[in-house]
Amino acid sequence: MPIRNNLRVLLAKDGFRSLLELSKQRSMKEFKYARLLRFANQQQNKLDGELIEALCKELNCDLKDMLYLEKAE
């Protein structure tokens, strides 16, 4: 079962219109837009703890809100 993220859902709930808008936030300045885009599009081979921690802080959510296990069909 692959690990997936809910970043786009959490962005919408928090009122962000785009990843670009999120990347311009002060707390996210150290992360490049491309890194956020890869994470949002489920294109990472490994989890990036530093990025996930910053996203959870910025979006005021828990790890369980950000990540989930995709169930096999």
All heavy atoms as a GROMACS GRO file, in nm:
protein
  603
    1MET      N    1   0.084  -0.118   0.000
    1MET     CA    2   0.000   0.000   0.000
    1MET      C    3   0.089   0.125   0.000
    1MET      O    4   0.163   0.146   0.095
    1MET     CB    5  -0.088   0.002   0.124
    1MET     CG    6  -0.198  -0.101   0.124
    1MET     SD    7  -0.323  -0.074   0.251
    1MET     CE    8  -0.245  -0.148   0.392
    2PRO      N    9   0.077   0.205  -0.104
    2PRO     CA   10   0.158   0.327  -0.108
    2PRO      C   11   0.106   0.435  -0.013
    2PRO      O   12  -0.013   0.443   0.016
    2PRO     CB   13   0.147   0.373  -0.253
    2PRO     CG   14   0.037   0.294  -0.314
    2PRO     CD   15   0.007   0.179  -0.226
    3ILE      N   16   0.198   0.517   0.033
    3ILE     CA   17   0.162   0.632   0.117
    3ILE      C   18   0.132   0.749   0.026
    3ILE      O   19   0.210   0.782  -0.063
    3ILE     CB   20   0.277   0.666   0.215
    3ILE    CG1   21   0.301   0.550   0.310
    3ILE    CG2   22   0.244   0.794   0.292
    3ILE    CD1   23   0.422   0.567   0.399
    4ARG      N   24   0.019   0.812   0.046
    4ARG     CA   25  -0.025   0.928  -0.033
    4ARG      C   26  -0.044   1.047   0.059
    4ARG      O   27  -0.047   1.036   0.181
    4ARG     CB   28  -0.156   0.896  -0.105
    4ARG     CG   29  -0.148   0.779  -0.199
    4ARG     CD   30  -0.058   0.812  -0.313
    4ARG     NE   31  -0.057   0.701  -0.407
    4ARG     CZ   32   0.037   0.685  -0.496
    4ARG    NH1   33   0.136   0.770  -0.505
    4ARG    NH2   34   0.032   0.584  -0.578
    5ASN      N   35  -0.064   1.166  -0.002
    5ASN     CA   36  -0.086   1.286   0.078
    5ASN      C   37  -0.215   1.356   0.037
    5ASN      O   38  -0.264   1.338  -0.074
    5ASN     CB   39   0.035   1.380   0.069
    5ASN     CG   40   0.050   1.444  -0.066
    5ASN    OD1   41  -0.032   1.525  -0.107
    5ASN    ND2   42   0.154   1.407  -0.138
    6ASN      N   43  -0.264   1.436   0.128
    6ASN     CA   44  -0.386   1.514   0.109
    6ASN      C   45  -0.354   1.662   0.093
    6ASN      O   46  -0.435   1.748   0.128
    6ASN     CB   47  -0.478   1.499   0.231
    6ASN     CG   48  -0.549   1.368   0.234
    6ASN    OD1   49  -0.598   1.321   0.132
    6ASN    ND2   50  -0.555   1.307   0.350
    7LEU      N   51  -0.238   1.696   0.039
    7LEU     CA   52  -0.196   1.836   0.036
    7LEU      C   53  -0.297   1.925  -0.036
    7LEU      O   54  -0.334   2.030   0.015
    7LEU     CB   55  -0.058   1.850  -0.029
    7LEU     CG   56  -0.005   1.993  -0.040
    7LEU    CD1   57  -0.002   2.061   0.096
    7LEU    CD2   58   0.132   1.993  -0.104
    8ARG      N   59  -0.342   1.886  -0.151
    8ARG     CA   60  -0.434   1.972  -0.227
    8ARG      C   61  -0.568   1.992  -0.153
    8ARG      O   62  -0.624   2.100  -0.155
    8ARG     CB   63  -0.456   1.916  -0.366
    8ARG     CG   64  -0.328   1.924  -0.450
    8ARG     CD   65  -0.355   1.892  -0.595
    8ARG     NE   66  -0.233   1.883  -0.671
    8ARG     CZ   67  -0.169   1.986  -0.727
    8ARG    NH1   68  -0.216   2.108  -0.710
    8ARG    NH2   69  -0.059   1.967  -0.796
    9VAL      N   70  -0.616   1.890  -0.087
    9VAL     CA   71  -0.739   1.902  -0.008
    9VAL      C   72  -0.717   1.998   0.108
    9VAL      O   73  -0.800   2.087   0.133
    9VAL     CB   74  -0.783   1.763   0.046
    9VAL    CG1   75  -0.898   1.775   0.143
    9VAL    CG2   76  -0.818   1.671  -0.069
   10LEU      N   77  -0.604   1.985   0.176
   10LEU     CA   78  -0.574   2.073   0.290
   10LEU      C   79  -0.553   2.217   0.245
   10LEU      O   80  -0.591   2.310   0.316
   10LEU     CB   81  -0.451   2.022   0.365
   10LEU     CG   82  -0.471   1.887   0.435
   10LEU    CD1   83  -0.337   1.833   0.485
   10LEU    CD2   84  -0.569   1.899   0.550
   11LEU      N   85  -0.495   2.236   0.128
   11LEU     CA   86  -0.479   2.372   0.073
   11LEU      C   87  -0.614   2.439   0.055
   11LEU      O   88  -0.634   2.554   0.092
   11LEU     CB   89  -0.407   2.368  -0.062
   11LEU     CG   90  -0.258   2.350  -0.062
   11LEU    CD1   91  -0.206   2.338  -0.205
   11LEU    CD2   92  -0.189   2.464   0.008
   12ALA      N   93  -0.706   2.366  -0.005
   12ALA     CA   94  -0.839   2.421  -0.030
   12ALA      C   95  -0.910   2.455   0.101
   12ALA      O   96  -0.973   2.560   0.113
   12ALA     CB   97  -0.922   2.323  -0.112
   13LYS      N   98  -0.900   2.366   0.200
   13LYS     CA   99  -0.964   2.390   0.329
   13LYS      C  100  -0.907   2.514   0.398
   13LYS      O  101  -0.978   2.584   0.469
   13LYS     CB  102  -0.946   2.269   0.421
   13LYS     CG  103  -1.036   2.154   0.389
   13LYS     CD  104  -1.016   2.042   0.489
   13LYS     CE  105  -1.105   1.926   0.458
   13LYS     NZ  106  -1.085   1.814   0.552
   14ASP      N  107  -0.777   2.540   0.375
   14ASP     CA  108  -0.711   2.652   0.440
   14ASP      C  109  -0.722   2.782   0.359
   14ASP      O  110  -0.670   2.884   0.401
   14ASP     CB  111  -0.564   2.618   0.465
   14ASP     CG  112  -0.513   2.673   0.597
   14ASP    OD1  113  -0.587   2.663   0.697
   14ASP    OD2  114  -0.401   2.726   0.599
   15GLY      N  115  -0.786   2.776   0.244
   15GLY     CA  116  -0.810   2.896   0.165
   15GLY      C  117  -0.701   2.932   0.065
   15GLY      O  118  -0.706   3.039   0.005
   16PHE      N  119  -0.605   2.844   0.044
   16PHE     CA  120  -0.503   2.869  -0.057
   16PHE      C  121  -0.560   2.834  -0.194
   16PHE      O  122  -0.627   2.732  -0.210
   16PHE     CB  123  -0.377   2.785  -0.031
   16PHE     CG  124  -0.295   2.833   0.085
   16PHE    CD1  125  -0.306   2.771   0.208
   16PHE    CD2  126  -0.208   2.939   0.071
   16PHE    CE1  127  -0.230   2.814   0.316
   16PHE    CE2  128  -0.132   2.983   0.178
   16PHE     CZ  129  -0.144   2.921   0.301
   17ARG      N  130  -0.531   2.917  -0.292
   17ARG     CA  131  -0.580   2.891  -0.427
   17ARG      C  132  -0.484   2.804  -0.507
   17ARG      O  133  -0.525   2.742  -0.604
   17ARG     CB  134  -0.604   3.022  -0.500
   17ARG     CG  135  -0.721   3.100  -0.441
   17ARG     CD  136  -0.737   3.229  -0.513
   17ARG     NE  137  -0.618   3.309  -0.482
   17ARG     CZ  138  -0.615   3.439  -0.470
   17ARG    NH1  139  -0.723   3.508  -0.492
   17ARG    NH2  140  -0.504   3.503  -0.439
   18SER      N  141  -0.357   2.803  -0.467
   18SER     CA  142  -0.259   2.727  -0.546
   18SER      C  143  -0.136   2.693  -0.462
   18SER      O  144  -0.113   2.750  -0.356
   18SER     CB  145  -0.216   2.808  -0.667
   18SER     OG  146  -0.140   2.921  -0.626
   19LEU      N  147  -0.057   2.601  -0.516
   19LEU     CA  148   0.071   2.568  -0.453
   19LEU      C  149   0.165   2.687  -0.458
   19LEU      O  150   0.244   2.707  -0.367
   19LEU     CB  151   0.136   2.450  -0.525
   19LEU     CG  152   0.080   2.313  -0.497
   19LEU    CD1  153   0.141   2.211  -0.590
   19LEU    CD2  154   0.104   2.274  -0.354
   20LEU      N  155   0.156   2.764  -0.564
   20LEU     CA  156   0.242   2.882  -0.577
   20LEU      C  157   0.215   2.980  -0.463
   20LEU      O  158   0.307   3.035  -0.404
   20LEU     CB  159   0.221   2.948  -0.713
   20LEU     CG  160   0.313   3.064  -0.746
   20LEU    CD1  161   0.459   3.021  -0.744
   20LEU    CD2  162   0.277   3.123  -0.881
   21GLU      N  163   0.089   3.000  -0.432
   21GLU     CA  164   0.052   3.088  -0.321
   21GLU      C  165   0.110   3.034  -0.190
   21GLU      O  166   0.164   3.110  -0.109
   21GLU     CB  167  -0.100   3.098  -0.312
   21GLU     CG  168  -0.148   3.196  -0.208
   21GLU     CD  169  -0.300   3.206  -0.202
   21GLU    OE1  170  -0.369   3.156  -0.292
   21GLU    OE2  171  -0.348   3.264  -0.104
   22LEU      N  172   0.102   2.905  -0.169
   22LEU     CA  173   0.158   2.842  -0.049
   22LEU      C  174   0.309   2.861  -0.045
   22LEU      O  175   0.366   2.894   0.059
   22LEU     CB  176   0.125   2.693  -0.045
   22LEU     CG  177   0.190   2.612   0.067
   22LEU    CD1  178   0.138   2.655   0.204
   22LEU    CD2  179   0.168   2.464   0.045
   23SER      N  180   0.376   2.844  -0.158
   23SER     CA  181   0.522   2.855  -0.162
   23SER      C  182   0.573   2.994  -0.128
   23SER      O  183   0.688   3.011  -0.091
   23SER     CB  184   0.575   2.811  -0.299
   23SER     OG  185   0.544   2.906  -0.398
   24LYS      N  186   0.487   3.094  -0.140
   24LYS     CA  187   0.526   3.232  -0.110
   24LYS      C  188   0.510   3.268   0.038
   24LYS      O  189   0.550   3.377   0.080
   24LYS     CB  190   0.446   3.329  -0.196
   24LYS     CG  191   0.482   3.317  -0.343
   24LYS     CD  192   0.403   3.414  -0.427
   24LYS     CE  193   0.444   3.400  -0.574
   24LYS     NZ  194   0.369   3.490  -0.660
   25GLN      N  195   0.454   3.178   0.117
   25GLN     CA  196   0.439   3.202   0.260
   25GLN      C  197   0.576   3.202   0.326
   25GLN      O  198   0.665   3.126   0.287
   25GLN     CB  199   0.350   3.096   0.325
   25GLN     CG  200   0.208   3.097   0.278
   25GLN     CD  201   0.138   3.228   0.308
   25GLN    OE1  202   0.144   3.279   0.418
   25GLN    NE2  203   0.075   3.284   0.207
   26ARG      N  204   0.594   3.286   0.424
   26ARG     CA  205   0.724   3.300   0.492
   26ARG      C  206   0.777   3.166   0.543
   26ARG      O  207   0.894   3.136   0.527
   26ARG     CB  208   0.711   3.397   0.609
   26ARG     CG  209   0.843   3.417   0.682
   26ARG     CD  210   0.831   3.509   0.797
   26ARG     NE  211   0.790   3.640   0.750
   26ARG     CZ  212   0.761   3.740   0.830
   26ARG    NH1  213   0.767   3.725   0.960
   26ARG    NH2  214   0.725   3.857   0.782
   27SER      N  215   0.691   3.086   0.602
   27SER     CA  216   0.737   2.959   0.659
   27SER      C  217   0.776   2.856   0.552
   27SER      O  218   0.840   2.757   0.583
   27SER     CB  219   0.627   2.900   0.748
   27SER     OG  220   0.515   2.866   0.670
   28MET      N  221   0.740   2.882   0.427
   28MET     CA  222   0.769   2.787   0.320
   28MET      C  223   0.879   2.836   0.227
   28MET      O  224   0.912   2.770   0.129
   28MET     CB  225   0.641   2.762   0.238
   28MET     CG  226   0.524   2.706   0.319
   28MET     SD  227   0.561   2.553   0.408
   28MET     CE  228   0.594   2.442   0.275
   29LYS      N  229   0.938   2.950   0.255
   29LYS     CA  230   1.038   3.011   0.166
   29LYS      C  231   1.157   2.921   0.137
   29LYS      O  232   1.215   2.927   0.029
   29LYS     CB  233   1.088   3.144   0.222
   29LYS     CG  234   0.988   3.256   0.213
   29LYS     CD  235   0.975   3.303   0.072
   29LYS     CE  236   0.887   3.426   0.069
   29LYS     NZ  237   0.858   3.471  -0.063
   30GLU      N  238   1.197   2.837   0.231
   30GLU     CA  239   1.315   2.753   0.210
   30GLU      C  240   1.289   2.637   0.114
   30GLU      O  241   1.382   2.571   0.068
   30GLU     CB  242   1.369   2.699   0.343
   30GLU     CG  243   1.276   2.598   0.409
   30GLU     CD  244   1.330   2.550   0.542
   30GLU    OE1  245   1.409   2.456   0.541
   30GLU    OE2  246   1.291   2.609   0.645
   31PHE      N  247   1.164   2.611   0.082
   31PHE     CA  248   1.128   2.501  -0.007
   31PHE      C  249   1.095   2.555  -0.146
   31PHE      O  250   1.012   2.644  -0.160
   31PHE     CB  251   1.008   2.423   0.048
   31PHE     CG  252   1.032   2.370   0.186
   31PHE    CD1  253   0.975   2.431   0.296
   31PHE    CD2  254   1.113   2.260   0.205
   31PHE    CE1  255   0.997   2.383   0.424
   31PHE    CE2  256   1.136   2.211   0.333
   31PHE     CZ  257   1.078   2.272   0.442
   32LYS      N  258   1.157   2.501  -0.246
   32LYS     CA  259   1.132   2.544  -0.383
   32LYS      C  260   0.994   2.495  -0.428
   32LYS      O  261   0.946   2.391  -0.385
   32LYS     CB  262   1.239   2.491  -0.476
   32LYS     CG  263   1.376   2.548  -0.446
   32LYS     CD  264   1.475   2.501  -0.551
   32LYS     CE  265   1.613   2.542  -0.515
   32LYS     NZ  266   1.654   2.670  -0.550
   33TYR      N  267   0.935   2.572  -0.518
   33TYR     CA  268   0.804   2.538  -0.572
   33TYR      C  269   0.804   2.397  -0.633
   33TYR      O  270   0.711   2.320  -0.614
   33TYR     CB  271   0.762   2.642  -0.676
   33TYR     CG  272   0.636   2.606  -0.748
   33TYR    CD1  273   0.512   2.616  -0.685
   33TYR    CD2  274   0.639   2.561  -0.880
   33TYR    CE1  275   0.395   2.580  -0.751
   33TYR    CE2  276   0.523   2.526  -0.946
   33TYR     CZ  277   0.402   2.537  -0.882
   33TYR     OH  278   0.287   2.502  -0.946
   34ALA      N  279   0.911   2.362  -0.704
   34ALA     CA  280   0.920   2.231  -0.768
   34ALA      C  281   0.912   2.118  -0.666
   34ALA      O  282   0.852   2.013  -0.692
   34ALA     CB  283   1.049   2.220  -0.849
   35ARG      N  284   0.970   2.140  -0.550
   35ARG     CA  285   0.966   2.039  -0.443
   35ARG      C  286   0.824   2.021  -0.392
   35ARG      O  287   0.778   1.908  -0.370
   35ARG     CB  288   1.059   2.085  -0.332
   35ARG     CG  289   1.089   1.984  -0.226
   35ARG     CD  290   1.201   2.036  -0.138
   35ARG     NE  291   1.219   1.961  -0.017
   35ARG     CZ  292   1.300   1.996   0.080
   35ARG    NH1  293   1.373   2.105   0.070
   35ARG    NH2  294   1.312   1.922   0.188
   36LEU      N  295   0.752   2.130  -0.375
   36LEU     CA  296   0.612   2.124  -0.333
   36LEU      C  297   0.526   2.056  -0.440
   36LEU      O  298   0.438   1.975  -0.408
   36LEU     CB  299   0.557   2.264  -0.306
   36LEU     CG  300   0.608   2.335  -0.182
   36LEU    CD1  301   0.565   2.480  -0.183
   36LEU    CD2  302   0.558   2.265  -0.058
   37LEU      N  303   0.553   2.087  -0.565
   37LEU     CA  304   0.476   2.030  -0.675
   37LEU      C  305   0.495   1.879  -0.683
   37LEU      O  306   0.398   1.804  -0.699
   37LEU     CB  307   0.518   2.096  -0.807
   37LEU     CG  308   0.437   2.058  -0.929
   37LEU    CD1  309   0.290   2.095  -0.911
   37LEU    CD2  310   0.494   2.128  -1.052
   38ARG      N  311   0.619   1.833  -0.670
   38ARG     CA  312   0.645   1.688  -0.670
   38ARG      C  313   0.571   1.618  -0.556
   38ARG      O  314   0.513   1.512  -0.574
   38ARG     CB  315   0.796   1.660  -0.660
   38ARG     CG  316   0.870   1.672  -0.789
   38ARG     CD  317   1.009   1.615  -0.781
   38ARG     NE  318   1.088   1.665  -0.669
   38ARG     CZ  319   1.160   1.777  -0.671
   38ARG    NH1  320   1.165   1.850  -0.780
   38ARG    NH2  321   1.228   1.816  -0.565
   39PHE      N  322   0.572   1.681  -0.438
   39PHE     CA  323   0.502   1.623  -0.323
   39PHE      C  324   0.351   1.618  -0.349
   39PHE      O  325   0.287   1.515  -0.329
   39PHE     CB  326   0.533   1.704  -0.196
   39PHE     CG  327   0.470   1.647  -0.073
   39PHE    CD1  328   0.522   1.535  -0.010
   39PHE    CD2  329   0.357   1.706  -0.019
   39PHE    CE1  330   0.463   1.482   0.104
   39PHE    CE2  331   0.297   1.654   0.095
   39PHE     CZ  332   0.350   1.542   0.156
   40ALA      N  333   0.296   1.729  -0.396
   40ALA     CA  334   0.152   1.737  -0.421
   40ALA      C  335   0.106   1.639  -0.528
   40ALA      O  336  -0.005   1.585  -0.521
   40ALA     CB  337   0.113   1.879  -0.461
   41ASN      N  338   0.193   1.613  -0.626
   41ASN     CA  339   0.158   1.522  -0.736
   41ASN      C  340   0.197   1.377  -0.710
   41ASN      O  341   0.196   1.296  -0.801
   41ASN     CB  342   0.223   1.571  -0.866
   41ASN     CG  343   0.159   1.698  -0.916
   41ASN    OD1  344   0.044   1.727  -0.885
   41ASN    ND2  345   0.233   1.774  -0.993
   42GLN      N  346   0.233   1.347  -0.586
   42GLN     CA  347   0.266   1.210  -0.544
   42GLN      C  348   0.384   1.156  -0.625
   42GLN      O  349   0.389   1.037  -0.658
   42GLN     CB  350   0.146   1.116  -0.561
   42GLN     CG  351   0.012   1.169  -0.520
   42GLN     CD  352  -0.010   1.180  -0.371
   42GLN    OE1  353   0.065   1.128  -0.291
   42GLN    NE2  354  -0.113   1.251  -0.332
   43GLN      N  355   0.481   1.239  -0.658
   43GLN     CA  356   0.593   1.197  -0.742
   43GLN      C  357   0.723   1.179  -0.665
   43GLN      O  358   0.829   1.175  -0.725
   43GLN     CB  359   0.615   1.300  -0.854
   43GLN     CG  360   0.500   1.307  -0.949
   43GLN     CD  361   0.516   1.415  -1.052
   43GLN    OE1  362   0.586   1.513  -1.031
   43GLN    NE2  363   0.452   1.397  -1.166
   44GLN      N  364   0.716   1.165  -0.534
   44GLN     CA  365   0.836   1.143  -0.455
   44GLN      C  366   0.855   0.995  -0.427
   44GLN      O  367   0.758   0.923  -0.404
   44GLN     CB  368   0.827   1.218  -0.323
   44GLN     CG  369   0.836   1.368  -0.339
   44GLN     CD  370   0.841   1.437  -0.205
   44GLN    OE1  371   0.760   1.408  -0.119
   44GLN    NE2  372   0.936   1.526  -0.189
   45ASN      N  373   0.981   0.951  -0.429
   45ASN     CA  374   1.011   0.812  -0.398
   45ASN      C  375   1.024   0.787  -0.249
   45ASN      O  376   1.011   0.674  -0.204
   45ASN     CB  377   1.140   0.770  -0.468
   45ASN     CG  378   1.126   0.770  -0.617
   45ASN    OD1  379   1.018   0.745  -0.669
   45ASN    ND2  380   1.233   0.800  -0.688
   46LYS      N  381   1.053   0.892  -0.174
   46LYS     CA  382   1.066   0.878  -0.029
   46LYS      C  383   1.000   0.998   0.038
   46LYS      O  384   0.984   1.104  -0.023
   46LYS     CB  385   1.212   0.867   0.013
   46LYS     CG  386   1.296   0.986  -0.027
   46LYS     CD  387   1.439   0.964   0.015
   46LYS     CE  388   1.522   1.087  -0.025
   46LYS     NZ  389   1.658   1.076   0.021
   47LEU      N  390   0.962   0.981   0.162
   47LEU     CA  391   0.898   1.089   0.236
   47LEU      C  392   1.002   1.191   0.280
   47LEU      O  393   1.111   1.156   0.324
   47LEU     CB  394   0.824   1.034   0.357
   47LEU     CG  395   0.702   0.948   0.326
   47LEU    CD1  396   0.644   0.893   0.455
   47LEU    CD2  397   0.597   1.025   0.250
   48ASP      N  398   0.966   1.317   0.271
   48ASP     CA  399   1.052   1.428   0.308
   48ASP      C  400   1.001   1.484   0.441
   48ASP      O  401   0.909   1.566   0.443
   48ASP     CB  402   1.048   1.533   0.198
   48ASP     CG  403   1.141   1.650   0.219
   48ASP    OD1  404   1.187   1.670   0.333
   48ASP    OD2  405   1.169   1.720   0.122
   49GLY      N  406   1.058   1.436   0.551
   49GLY     CA  407   1.012   1.475   0.684
   49GLY      C  408   1.015   1.624   0.709
   49GLY      O  409   0.924   1.680   0.769
   50GLU      N  410   1.120   1.690   0.661
   50GLU     CA  411   1.133   1.834   0.680
   50GLU      C  412   1.020   1.910   0.610
   50GLU      O  413   0.959   2.001   0.666
   50GLU     CB  414   1.269   1.878   0.624
   50GLU     CG  415   1.304   2.021   0.650
   50GLU     CD  416   1.441   2.053   0.593
   50GLU    OE1  417   1.454   2.061   0.468
   50GLU    OE2  418   1.535   2.069   0.672
   51LEU      N  419   0.989   1.870   0.488
   51LEU     CA  420   0.881   1.933   0.412
   51LEU      C  421   0.746   1.904   0.476
   51LEU      O  422   0.663   1.994   0.492
   51LEU     CB  423   0.882   1.884   0.267
   51LEU     CG  424   0.769   1.934   0.178
   51LEU    CD1  425   0.772   2.086   0.166
   51LEU    CD2  426   0.776   1.868   0.042
   52ILE      N  427   0.722   1.781   0.515
   52ILE     CA  428   0.594   1.743   0.576
   52ILE      C  429   0.573   1.819   0.706
   52ILE      O  430   0.463   1.869   0.733
   52ILE     CB  431   0.588   1.590   0.600
   52ILE    CG1  432   0.586   1.518   0.465
   52ILE    CG2  433   0.467   1.553   0.683
   52ILE    CD1  434   0.607   1.369   0.473
   53GLU      N  435   0.677   1.834   0.787
   53GLU     CA  436   0.666   1.909   0.912
   53GLU      C  437   0.629   2.055   0.884
   53GLU      O  438   0.539   2.110   0.949
   53GLU     CB  439   0.797   1.902   0.989
   53GLU     CG  440   0.794   1.979   1.119
   53GLU     CD  441   0.927   1.976   1.193
   53GLU    OE1  442   1.026   1.920   1.141
   53GLU    OE2  443   0.931   2.031   1.304
   54ALA      N  444   0.696   2.117   0.788
   54ALA     CA  445   0.667   2.257   0.754
   54ALA      C  446   0.524   2.273   0.701
   54ALA      O  447   0.454   2.369   0.736
   54ALA     CB  448   0.768   2.308   0.653
   55LEU      N  449   0.481   2.179   0.618
   55LEU     CA  450   0.344   2.185   0.564
   55LEU      C  451   0.241   2.171   0.675
   55LEU      O  452   0.142   2.244   0.678
   55LEU     CB  453   0.325   2.076   0.459
   55LEU     CG  454   0.393   2.099   0.325
   55LEU    CD1  455   0.388   1.972   0.241
   55LEU    CD2  456   0.329   2.216   0.251
   56CYS      N  457   0.263   2.077   0.765
   56CYS     CA  458   0.169   2.057   0.876
   56CYS      C  459   0.160   2.183   0.964
   56CYS      O  460   0.052   2.220   1.008
   56CYS     CB  461   0.208   1.935   0.959
   56CYS     SG  462   0.170   1.778   0.878
   57LYS      N  463   0.273   2.246   0.988
   57LYS     CA  464   0.272   2.370   1.068
   57LYS      C  465   0.198   2.482   0.995
   57LYS      O  466   0.116   2.552   1.053
   57LYS     CB  467   0.414   2.413   1.101
   57LYS     CG  468   0.480   2.332   1.208
   57LYS     CD  469   0.620   2.380   1.238
   57LYS     CE  470   0.685   2.293   1.345
   57LYS     NZ  471   0.824   2.334   1.370
   58GLU      N  472   0.229   2.499   0.866
   58GLU     CA  473   0.166   2.606   0.787
   58GLU      C  474   0.016   2.584   0.772
   58GLU      O  475  -0.062   2.678   0.779
   58GLU     CB  476   0.232   2.616   0.650
   58GLU     CG  477   0.174   2.724   0.561
   58GLU     CD  478   0.190   2.864   0.616
   58GLU    OE1  479   0.298   2.895   0.673
   58GLU    OE2  480   0.096   2.945   0.601
   59LEU      N  481  -0.025   2.460   0.752
   59LEU     CA  482  -0.166   2.429   0.730
   59LEU      C  483  -0.239   2.391   0.858
   59LEU      O  484  -0.356   2.355   0.854
   59LEU     CB  485  -0.178   2.317   0.626
   59LEU     CG  486  -0.121   2.352   0.488
   59LEU    CD1  487  -0.121   2.229   0.399
   59LEU    CD2  488  -0.197   2.466   0.425
   60ASN      N  489  -0.167   2.398   0.970
   60ASN     CA  490  -0.225   2.370   1.102
   60ASN      C  491  -0.299   2.235   1.103
   60ASN      O  492  -0.417   2.227   1.135
   60ASN     CB  493  -0.319   2.483   1.144
   60ASN     CG  494  -0.349   2.477   1.291
   60ASN    OD1  495  -0.269   2.430   1.370
   60ASN    ND2  496  -0.467   2.524   1.329
   61CYS      N  497  -0.225   2.130   1.065
   61CYS     CA  498  -0.284   1.997   1.062
   61CYS      C  499  -0.188   1.897   1.124
   61CYS      O  500  -0.073   1.929   1.152
   61CYS     CB  501  -0.317   1.956   0.918
   61CYS     SG  502  -0.174   1.932   0.812
   62ASP      N  503  -0.236   1.778   1.146
   62ASP     CA  504  -0.156   1.669   1.201
   62ASP      C  505  -0.105   1.582   1.087
   62ASP      O  506  -0.156   1.586   0.975
   62ASP     CB  507  -0.238   1.581   1.295
   62ASP     CG  508  -0.278   1.654   1.422
   62ASP    OD1  509  -0.198   1.737   1.470
   62ASP    OD2  510  -0.389   1.626   1.472
   63LEU      N  511  -0.009   1.499   1.120
   63LEU     CA  512   0.047   1.406   1.023
   63LEU      C  513  -0.062   1.315   0.966
   63LEU      O  514  -0.066   1.288   0.846
   63LEU     CB  515   0.158   1.323   1.088
   63LEU     CG  516   0.236   1.230   1.000
   63LEU    CD1  517   0.306   1.305   0.889
   63LEU    CD2  518   0.336   1.152   1.082
   64LYS      N  519  -0.154   1.273   1.050
   64LYS     CA  520  -0.262   1.185   1.004
   64LYS      C  521  -0.356   1.255   0.906
   64LYS      O  522  -0.422   1.190   0.826
   64LYS     CB  523  -0.340   1.128   1.122
   64LYS     CG  524  -0.416   1.233   1.199
   64LYS     CD  525  -0.489   1.174   1.316
   64LYS     CE  526  -0.556   1.292   1.388
   64LYS     NZ  527  -0.634   1.254   1.498
   65ASP      N  528  -0.362   1.388   0.912
   65ASP     CA  529  -0.442   1.464   0.816
   65ASP      C  530  -0.370   1.474   0.682
   65ASP      O  531  -0.434   1.479   0.577
   65ASP     CB  532  -0.470   1.605   0.867
   65ASP     CG  533  -0.545   1.605   0.999
   65ASP    OD1  534  -0.632   1.517   1.019
   65ASP    OD2  535  -0.517   1.693   1.083
   66MET      N  536  -0.237   1.480   0.687
   66MET     CA  537  -0.156   1.499   0.566
   66MET      C  538  -0.134   1.370   0.488
   66MET      O  539  -0.142   1.368   0.366
   66MET     CB  540  -0.021   1.560   0.605
   66MET     CG  541   0.074   1.584   0.489
   66MET     SD  542   0.020   1.709   0.372
   66MET     CE  543   0.031   1.856   0.472
   67LEU      N  544  -0.107   1.260   0.558
   67LEU     CA  545  -0.071   1.135   0.491
   67LEU      C  546  -0.173   1.024   0.516
   67LEU      O  547  -0.239   1.021   0.619
   67LEU     CB  548   0.066   1.086   0.543
   67LEU     CG  549   0.183   1.182   0.524
   67LEU    CD1  550   0.307   1.124   0.589
   67LEU    CD2  551   0.207   1.212   0.378
   68TYR      N  552  -0.185   0.936   0.418
   68TYR     CA  553  -0.273   0.819   0.434
   68TYR      C  554  -0.219   0.704   0.349
   68TYR      O  555  -0.140   0.725   0.257
   68TYR     CB  556  -0.417   0.852   0.394
   68TYR     CG  557  -0.435   0.885   0.247
   68TYR    CD1  558  -0.474   0.786   0.158
   68TYR    CD2  559  -0.414   1.013   0.199
   68TYR    CE1  560  -0.491   0.814   0.023
   68TYR    CE2  561  -0.430   1.043   0.065
   68TYR     CZ  562  -0.470   0.943  -0.023
   68TYR     OH  563  -0.485   0.972  -0.155
   69LEU      N  564  -0.261   0.585   0.381
   69LEU     CA  565  -0.224   0.466   0.304
   69LEU      C  566  -0.331   0.442   0.198
   69LEU      O  567  -0.450   0.431   0.231
   69LEU     CB  568  -0.214   0.343   0.393
   69LEU     CG  569  -0.093   0.335   0.485
   69LEU    CD1  570  -0.103   0.214   0.576
   69LEU    CD2  571   0.035   0.328   0.404
   70GLU      N  572  -0.288   0.431   0.075
   70GLU     CA  573  -0.382   0.402  -0.033
   70GLU      C  574  -0.416   0.254  -0.032
   70GLU      O  575  -0.324   0.170  -0.036
   70GLU     CB  576  -0.321   0.442  -0.166
   70GLU     CG  577  -0.416   0.425  -0.284
   70GLU     CD  578  -0.353   0.473  -0.411
   70GLU    OE1  579  -0.259   0.408  -0.460
   70GLU    OE2  580  -0.398   0.576  -0.461
   71LYS      N  581  -0.540   0.222  -0.026
   71LYS     CA  582  -0.582   0.083  -0.019
   71LYS      C  583  -0.570   0.017  -0.155
   71LYS      O  584  -0.602   0.076  -0.257
   71LYS     CB  585  -0.726   0.072   0.031
   71LYS     CG  586  -0.741   0.123   0.173
   71LYS     CD  587  -0.882   0.114   0.220
   71LYS     CE  588  -0.889   0.168   0.363
   71LYS     NZ  589  -1.024   0.177   0.412
   72ALA      N  590  -0.524  -0.106  -0.154
   72ALA     CA  591  -0.512  -0.182  -0.279
   72ALA      C  592  -0.649  -0.222  -0.328
   72ALA      O  593  -0.740  -0.250  -0.249
   72ALA     CB  594  -0.426  -0.306  -0.255
   73GLU      N  595  -0.664  -0.227  -0.457
   73GLU     CA  596  -0.794  -0.264  -0.516
   73GLU      C  597  -0.812  -0.413  -0.524
   73GLU      O  598  -0.728  -0.490  -0.542
   73GLU     CB  599  -0.804  -0.202  -0.655
   73GLU     CG  600  -0.807  -0.052  -0.648
   73GLU     CD  601  -0.817   0.008  -0.787
   73GLU    OE1  602  -0.849  -0.062  -0.884
   73GLU    OE2  603  -0.792   0.128  -0.798
   0.00000   0.00000   0.00000
